[in-house]
Amino acid sequence: MTTKTTTWKDAPTRTINVDGTPFAYRELGTGSGVPVVFLHHLMAVLDDWDPRVIDGFAAHHRVIAFDNRGVGATGSSVPPTIEQMGTDAIAFIRAMGLDKVDLLGFSLGGGVAQMVALQAPELVRRMILAGTGPRGGGGIDKMGTIVGGAYIKALLTRSDARNFLFFPRDAEGKRAAAAYFSRLKERTHDRDKGISIQARIAQIKAIRHAGLSEPDDLSVLTMPAFVANGDHDLMVDSAHSADMARRLPNATLKIYPNSGHGGIFQHHQTFVPDALQFLAAE
């Protein structure tokens, strides 16, 4: 079923029962083909998706974004590994009655997308992996330290930590950050529940566990992949994205200039057409 809603700021929040747990989700778009399922970042809920990215995809595709287990308005608690997060995402996708999807995973969501593809490759037609890297990537286990430092700066400056984590601290980056946060405020009603302390801690533990794990054999993931990042990502070094693209047998890599972890938001006017072209390719 496709909704008539045309913009992210007005898409109603719905729930679906997944093995006894209510999962919160929103959907919009007009496409009748394979839907695009969005998997969001560390400490994010539905309201943290950039409306320009969601609306850009929804102009051509059915788009579904959801809170995974224990996140936002979804029940239960966040599991301790990204493997289980992938299992939960698969359960949600199947509960929605879908047997084939495209995935867009950003940051932690990119790790979850890889787990979905590894556990249920028949579900995934194409995947977009943004601001993310492979399991076992060097330095990814230090994510907690990087995030912690950004949160201290945010507290001292009474600002959002993503100012320091997602965008360069030059004039261009600060303008991009201000525009991004302004867009996040466009939705004024039916907003999602905030991320819980349990969810924050469990997600950081899961990322650290992934960073210390043995690398996955990405050569088995033969579906087309579009790997995107900024050229100076503090959270997931851009070199990890390049390494992941090399190990995926059917991957395209795009590094956006003068940008960081949030490069796809800073450069949404370029990223959205790039991603749509990738999804439309034969």
C-alpha positions as CSV (number, residue, x, y, z in Angstrom):
1,M,0.0,0.0,0.0
2,T,1.3,3.5,-0.9
3,T,0.2,6.5,1.1
4,K,-1.0,9.8,-0.4
5,T,1.3,11.8,1.8
6,T,3.8,13.7,-0.2
7,T,6.1,15.2,2.4
8,W,8.1,13.8,5.3
9,K,7.0,16.5,7.7
10,D,3.4,15.3,7.3
11,A,3.8,11.5,7.0
12,P,1.8,9.9,9.8
13,T,3.6,7.7,12.3
14,R,2.2,4.2,12.3
15,T,3.0,1.0,14.2
16,I,3.0,-2.6,13.1
17,N,3.3,-5.7,15.4
18,V,6.5,-7.6,14.8
19,D,6.6,-10.8,16.9
20,G,4.8,-9.1,19.7
21,T,6.7,-5.8,19.6
22,P,5.2,-2.6,18.2
23,F,7.5,-1.1,15.6
24,A,7.1,2.6,14.7
25,Y,7.4,3.6,11.1
26,R,6.4,6.2,8.5
27,E,5.9,5.7,4.8
28,L,5.3,7.9,1.8
29,G,6.0,8.1,-1.9
30,T,4.3,7.1,-5.1
31,G,6.5,4.4,-6.6
32,S,5.0,1.1,-7.3
33,G,8.3,-0.7,-7.7
34,V,10.7,-2.0,-5.0
35,P,10.4,0.2,-1.9
36,V,13.4,1.9,-0.3
37,V,13.8,1.1,3.4
38,F,15.8,3.7,5.5
39,L,18.0,2.6,8.4
40,H,19.1,5.5,10.6
41,H,22.2,6.5,12.6
42,L,23.5,6.2,16.1
43,M,21.1,7.7,18.6
44,A,18.6,8.7,15.9
45,V,14.9,8.5,15.7
46,L,12.5,9.1,12.8
47,D,12.7,12.9,13.2
48,D,16.4,12.8,12.5
49,W,16.1,12.0,8.9
50,D,16.8,15.0,6.6
51,P,13.4,15.8,4.9
52,R,15.2,16.8,1.7
53,V,16.7,13.3,1.4
54,I,13.5,11.5,2.3
55,D,11.3,13.7,0.0
56,G,13.8,13.5,-2.8
57,F,13.6,9.7,-2.8
58,A,9.8,9.7,-2.2
59,A,9.3,11.7,-5.4
60,H,10.2,8.5,-7.3
61,H,9.9,5.6,-4.9
62,R,7.9,4.3,-2.0
63,V,9.9,5.1,1.1
64,I,9.7,3.4,4.5
65,A,11.6,4.6,7.5
66,F,11.3,2.9,10.9
67,D,12.6,2.8,14.4
68,N,14.4,-0.5,15.0
69,R,13.9,-2.4,18.3
70,G,14.2,-0.2,21.4
71,V,14.6,3.0,19.4
72,G,12.2,6.0,19.6
73,A,8.6,4.8,19.7
74,T,9.4,1.2,19.0
75,G,9.0,-1.2,21.9
76,S,11.4,-3.5,23.7
77,S,15.1,-2.7,24.1
78,V,18.0,-2.2,21.8
79,P,20.0,-5.4,21.3
80,P,23.8,-5.5,22.0
81,T,25.0,-6.4,18.5
82,I,24.4,-5.2,15.0
83,E,23.7,-8.8,13.9
84,Q,20.6,-8.8,16.0
85,M,19.7,-5.3,14.8
86,G,19.8,-6.8,11.3
87,T,17.7,-9.7,12.3
88,D,15.1,-7.3,13.8
89,A,15.2,-5.2,10.6
90,I,14.5,-8.3,8.5
91,A,11.6,-9.2,10.8
92,F,10.1,-5.7,10.3
93,I,10.5,-5.8,6.5
94,R,8.8,-9.2,6.4
95,A,6.0,-8.1,8.7
96,M,5.4,-5.2,6.2
97,G,4.7,-7.9,3.6
98,L,7.8,-7.1,1.6
99,D,9.8,-9.7,-0.2
100,K,12.3,-7.4,-2.0
101,V,13.6,-4.0,-0.9
102,D,16.3,-1.4,-1.6
103,L,18.2,-0.3,1.5
104,L,19.6,3.0,2.5
105,G,21.7,2.7,5.6
106,F,23.4,5.7,7.2
107,S,26.2,5.3,9.7
108,L,25.1,2.6,12.2
109,G,22.2,1.9,9.7
110,G,24.8,1.1,7.1
111,G,26.2,-1.6,9.4
112,V,22.7,-2.9,10.0
113,A,22.1,-2.9,6.2
114,Q,25.1,-5.1,5.7
115,M,23.7,-7.5,8.3
116,V,20.4,-7.6,6.5
117,A,22.1,-8.4,3.3
118,L,24.3,-11.0,4.8
119,Q,21.5,-12.8,6.6
120,A,18.8,-12.4,4.0
121,P,20.4,-11.6,0.6
122,E,17.2,-12.6,-1.2
123,L,15.5,-9.6,0.4
124,V,17.9,-6.9,-1.0
125,R,17.9,-5.7,-4.6
126,R,20.3,-2.8,-4.1
127,M,21.8,-1.0,-1.2
128,I,23.1,2.5,-0.4
129,L,25.7,2.6,2.4
130,A,26.4,6.1,3.6
131,G,28.8,7.3,6.2
132,T,29.6,3.8,7.2
133,G,32.3,1.1,7.0
134,P,32.7,-2.7,7.3
135,R,32.7,-4.7,10.5
136,G,36.2,-5.1,11.9
137,G,37.3,-1.7,10.5
138,G,40.2,-0.2,12.4
139,G,39.2,2.6,14.7
140,I,35.5,2.0,14.6
141,D,35.7,0.5,18.1
142,K,36.8,4.0,19.3
143,M,33.4,5.5,18.3
144,G,32.4,5.9,22.0
145,T,35.4,8.2,22.7
146,I,34.7,10.3,19.6
147,V,31.0,10.6,20.4
148,G,31.7,11.4,24.0
149,G,34.1,14.2,23.2
150,A,31.5,15.7,20.8
151,Y,28.8,15.6,23.5
152,I,31.1,17.4,26.0
153,K,31.6,20.1,23.4
154,A,27.9,20.2,22.7
155,L,27.1,20.6,26.4
156,L,29.7,23.4,26.8
157,T,28.3,25.3,23.8
158,R,24.6,24.3,24.4
159,S,24.4,22.9,20.9
160,D,23.7,19.6,19.2
161,A,26.7,17.1,19.1
162,R,26.1,16.6,15.4
163,N,27.5,20.0,14.8
164,F,30.9,18.5,15.7
165,L,30.3,15.0,14.4
166,F,28.6,15.5,11.0
167,F,30.0,18.7,9.6
168,P,33.3,20.5,9.2
169,R,33.9,23.3,11.6
170,D,34.7,25.8,8.8
171,A,32.3,28.4,7.5
172,E,30.8,26.2,4.8
173,G,30.3,23.3,7.3
174,K,28.7,25.6,9.9
175,R,26.3,26.9,7.3
176,A,25.4,23.3,6.2
177,A,24.9,22.3,9.8
178,A,22.5,25.3,10.5
179,A,20.5,24.4,7.4
180,Y,20.3,20.7,8.3
181,F,19.0,21.5,11.8
182,S,16.5,23.9,10.4
183,R,15.2,21.2,8.1
184,L,14.9,18.8,11.0
185,K,12.5,21.2,12.8
186,E,10.1,21.4,9.9
187,R,7.9,18.6,11.4
188,T,6.0,20.2,14.2
189,H,3.4,17.6,15.1
190,D,3.3,13.8,15.7
191,R,7.0,13.8,16.5
192,D,8.8,10.6,17.6
193,K,9.9,9.7,21.1
194,G,13.4,10.6,21.9
195,I,16.2,8.1,22.1
196,S,16.5,6.4,25.6
197,I,19.6,6.1,27.7
198,Q,19.5,2.3,27.3
199,A,19.4,2.7,23.5
200,R,22.3,5.1,23.5
201,I,24.5,2.8,25.6
202,A,23.5,-0.4,23.7
203,Q,24.1,1.1,20.3
204,I,27.6,2.3,21.3
205,K,28.4,-1.1,22.7
206,A,27.2,-2.7,19.5
207,I,29.4,-0.5,17.4
208,R,32.4,-1.1,19.5
209,H,31.7,-4.9,19.3
210,A,31.5,-4.6,15.6
211,G,34.8,-2.7,15.4
212,L,36.5,-5.5,17.3
213,S,34.9,-8.3,15.4
214,E,36.4,-10.3,12.6
215,P,35.7,-8.8,9.2
216,D,32.8,-10.1,7.2
217,D,33.3,-11.8,3.8
218,L,31.7,-9.0,1.8
219,S,32.5,-10.8,-1.5
220,V,29.2,-12.8,-1.0
221,L,27.2,-9.6,-1.3
222,T,26.8,-9.4,-5.1
223,M,23.8,-7.0,-5.2
224,P,24.7,-3.5,-6.5
225,A,25.9,-1.2,-3.8
226,F,26.4,2.6,-3.7
227,V,28.9,3.7,-1.1
228,A,28.9,7.3,-0.1
229,N,30.8,9.5,2.4
230,G,32.3,12.8,3.0
231,D,36.0,13.3,2.5
232,H,36.8,14.0,6.2
233,D,34.6,11.8,8.3
234,L,35.5,11.9,12.0
235,M,33.2,9.0,13.0
236,V,33.9,6.5,10.2
237,D,37.1,7.4,8.4
238,S,36.5,7.8,4.7
239,A,39.2,5.2,4.1
240,H,36.9,2.6,5.6
241,S,34.2,3.4,3.1
242,A,36.7,3.0,0.3
243,D,37.9,-0.3,1.8
244,M,34.3,-1.5,2.0
245,A,33.6,-0.5,-1.6
246,R,36.7,-2.4,-2.8
247,R,35.5,-5.6,-1.0
248,L,32.0,-5.4,-2.3
249,P,32.1,-7.0,-5.8
250,N,29.5,-4.7,-7.4
251,A,30.0,-1.4,-5.6
252,T,30.3,2.3,-6.7
253,L,32.1,4.8,-4.4
254,K,31.3,8.5,-4.2
255,I,33.2,10.8,-1.8
256,Y,31.7,14.2,-1.4
257,P,34.1,17.2,-1.0
258,N,34.6,19.4,2.0
259,S,32.3,17.4,4.2
260,G,32.3,14.9,7.0
261,H,30.1,12.2,8.4
262,G,26.9,14.0,7.3
263,G,28.2,14.5,3.8
264,I,24.9,13.2,2.3
265,F,23.0,15.8,4.1
266,Q,25.4,18.7,3.4
267,H,25.4,17.7,-0.3
268,H,21.8,16.5,-0.5
269,Q,21.3,18.4,-3.7
270,T,24.0,16.1,-5.3
271,F,23.5,13.0,-3.3
272,V,19.8,12.5,-4.0
273,P,20.2,12.6,-7.8
274,D,23.3,10.3,-7.5
275,A,21.3,7.8,-5.4
276,L,18.2,7.9,-7.6
277,Q,20.4,7.3,-10.7
278,F,21.9,4.3,-8.9
279,L,18.5,2.9,-8.0
280,A,17.2,3.3,-11.5
281,A,20.1,1.6,-13.2
282,E,19.4,-1.7,-14.9
